[in-house]
């Protein structure tokens, strides 16, 4: 599913040129790092990995900071162990268009959504259709702006509405470079890094909605602590 092209949006020519250049350069970087991921050491734990081996669709949520190592893992798994296809949610923005341009060549499709009730309902309908077609859904839990590591209602709401299992995921590496000026401090793992991928779930989504949302948020942050401990507090 191709999303909204820049030609359909009120962007300047300079922004469109920037999108093309940045998107092309980042695709090259992403492809370069994906090719080197097979040289890395991988540790995977948690119920998510058994769920990924099955055929039924599922919903995965993770933090913004994990985006690059997360997609590295999903690309490698889909290419070398099974053919699970993923649909993500991207905003009607410059960043959303870049995300789609970078990842669509790797088998990811995107549904476009925006803040506000109308945009959220449109996104939920699109993601539901993807699940009905047998695709799995990846939803970044925080954002599109700060604060980091605060879970939006979307993943829990989608899981409740569709009955599809929700999993939390943390993908982290050592060594990796960090971009500290961005609000979510994105990372770029280096070739030959050690990866730790932890998955938790299925997470409870029924009953009181806010309690379910807070529980999923806590599960994600617990995964952050456990991966940090494994990579940086214990000997590697």
C-alpha positions in Angstrom: 0.0 0.0 0.0 1.5 3.2 -1.1 0.7 6.2 1.1 0.4 9.9 0.3 2.9 11.2 -2.2 4.5 14.6 -1.7 2.8 15.7 -4.9 -0.5 15.3 -3.1 0.5 17.5 -0.2 1.2 21.2 0.1 5.0 20.9 0.4 7.4 23.2 -1.3 9.7 22.1 -4.1 12.6 22.4 -1.7 11.0 20.0 0.7 10.2 17.5 -2.0 13.8 17.6 -3.2 15.0 17.2 0.4 12.7 14.2 0.9 14.0 12.5 -2.3 17.6 13.1 -1.3 17.3 12.2 2.4 15.1 9.2 1.6 17.5 7.9 -1.0 20.6 8.4 1.2 18.8 6.7 4.2 17.7 3.8 2.1 21.3 3.2 1.2 22.3 3.4 4.8 19.5 1.1 5.9 20.4 -1.4 3.2 24.1 -1.2 4.2 23.4 -1.9 7.8 20.9 -4.7 7.1 23.5 -6.5 5.0 25.8 -6.3 8.0 23.2 -7.5 10.6 24.0 -11.1 9.8 27.5 -10.5 11.2 26.0 -9.5 14.5 25.4 -11.6 17.6 21.7 -11.9 18.4 20.0 -12.8 21.6 16.2 -13.1 21.4 13.9 -13.8 24.3 10.2 -13.7 25.2 6.8 -14.9 23.9 6.8 -12.6 20.9 9.4 -14.8 19.0 7.3 -17.9 19.3 4.3 -15.8 18.0 6.3 -14.6 15.1 6.9 -18.2 14.0 3.2 -18.8 13.7 1.1 -17.6 10.7 -1.6 -15.5 12.4 -1.4 -11.7 12.4 -0.3 -9.8 15.5 0.3 -6.3 16.7 3.7 -5.2 17.9 4.4 -1.9 19.7 7.8 -0.4 20.5 9.4 2.9 21.4 10.5 5.5 18.8 14.1 5.1 19.9 14.1 1.5 18.9 13.1 2.1 15.3 16.3 1.2 13.4 17.3 -1.9 15.4 13.6 -3.0 15.5 13.2 -2.8 11.7 16.6 -4.5 11.2 15.3 -7.5 13.2 12.0 -7.6 11.4 13.6 -7.3 8.0 16.1 -10.1 8.7 13.4 -12.4 10.2 11.0 -11.9 7.3 13.8 -12.4 4.7 15.5 -15.4 6.2 13.0 -17.3 8.3 9.5 -16.5 7.1 7.6 -14.2 4.8 5.5 -12.3 7.4 4.5 -8.9 6.0 4.2 -5.8 8.1 2.0 -2.7 7.9 3.0 0.4 9.9 1.4 3.7 10.8 3.0 6.9 9.4 1.9 10.5 9.9 0.7 12.9 7.2 4.0 14.7 7.6 7.5 15.1 6.2 8.8 12.5 8.6 6.0 10.1 7.7 6.8 10.3 4.0 10.5 9.7 4.7 9.7 6.6 6.8 7.6 5.2 4.0 10.2 5.9 1.3 12.9 4.2 3.3 11.0 1.1 4.4 8.6 0.3 1.5 11.3 -1.4 -0.6 11.8 -3.9 2.3 8.2 -5.1 2.2 6.6 -2.7 4.6 3.4 -1.0 3.8 2.0 2.0 5.6 -1.3 3.5 6.6 -1.4 7.2 7.0 -2.9 8.8 10.1 -2.9 12.1 12.0 -3.7 13.6 15.3 -7.4 14.2 16.0 -10.4 11.9 16.1 -11.0 11.8 12.4 -7.4 11.0 11.5 -7.2 8.4 14.3 -10.4 6.6 13.1 -9.1 6.6 9.5 -5.8 5.0 10.7 -7.6 2.4 12.8 -9.8 1.4 9.8 -6.7 1.1 7.6 -4.8 -1.0 10.1 -7.8 -3.2 10.6 -8.0 -3.9 6.9 -4.3 -4.8 7.0 -4.9 -7.3 9.8 -7.9 -8.7 7.9 -5.6 -9.4 4.9 -3.3 -11.4 7.2 -0.6 -8.7 7.6 0.9 -7.9 11.0 0.9 -4.4 12.4 3.8 -2.5 13.9 2.9 0.6 15.9 5.4 3.0 17.4 4.0 3.6 20.9 5.3 7.1 21.6 5.1 10.2 19.5 4.9 11.7 17.0 6.3 14.2 19.5 7.6 14.2 23.1 7.4 12.9 25.7 9.3 9.8 24.9 8.3 6.4 26.4 4.7 7.4 27.1 2.4 5.0 25.3 -0.4 6.4 23.1 -3.8 4.8 23.2 -3.5 3.4 19.7 -1.9 0.0 20.1 -4.2 -1.0 23.0 -7.3 0.4 21.2 -6.5 -1.5 18.0 -6.0 -4.8 19.9 -9.2 -4.4 21.8 -11.2 -3.6 18.7 -9.8 -6.4 16.5 -9.1 -9.2 19.1 -5.5 -9.5 17.7 -2.8 -10.2 20.3 -0.6 -7.2 21.3 3.1 -7.6 22.0 5.7 -5.2 23.4 9.2 -5.3 21.8 12.6 -3.9 22.6 15.5 -4.2 20.2 18.8 -2.7 21.3 22.5 -3.1 20.4 26.0 -2.5 21.6 27.9 -0.6 20.3 25.6 1.9 18.6 25.6 5.6 17.8 23.0 7.9 19.5 21.6 11.1 18.1 21.1 13.0 21.4 19.5 16.1 20.0 16.3 14.4 18.8 13.5 14.2 21.4 13.5 10.3 21.2 17.3 10.0 20.9 17.4 7.5 17.9 20.3 5.0 17.6 22.2 3.5 14.7 23.7 0.1 15.6 27.2 -0.6 14.2 28.2 -3.7 12.1 29.3 -6.7 14.3 27.3 -5.3 17.2 25.6 -7.5 19.8 21.8 -7.3 19.6 19.4 -8.1 22.3 15.7 -8.4 21.2 13.2 -8.9 24.0 9.5 -9.5 23.4 6.7 -9.6 26.0 3.1 -10.6 25.6 0.4 -11.1 24.7 -0.4 -8.1 26.8 -3.8 -7.8 28.5 -6.0 -5.2 26.8 -9.5 -5.7 28.2 -11.1 -4.3 31.3 -10.3 -0.7 32.3 -8.7 1.0 29.3 -6.3 3.3 31.1 -5.1 0.4 33.3 -4.4 -1.6 30.1 -2.6 1.3 28.5 -0.4 1.9 31.6 0.3 -1.9 31.8 1.5 -2.0 28.2 3.6 1.1 28.8 5.1 -0.5 31.9 5.9 -3.7 29.9 7.8 -1.6 27.3 9.8 0.2 29.9 10.6 -3.0 31.8 12.0 -4.4 28.5 14.2 -1.3 28.3 15.6 -1.9 31.7 16.2 -5.6 31.1 18.0 -5.0 27.8 20.1 -2.2 29.2 21.1 -4.4 32.1 22.1 -7.3 29.8 24.1 -5.1 27.4 25.7 -2.6 29.8 25.6 -3.9 33.3 26.6 -7.5 32.7 29.8 -8.6 30.9 29.4 -9.1 27.2 
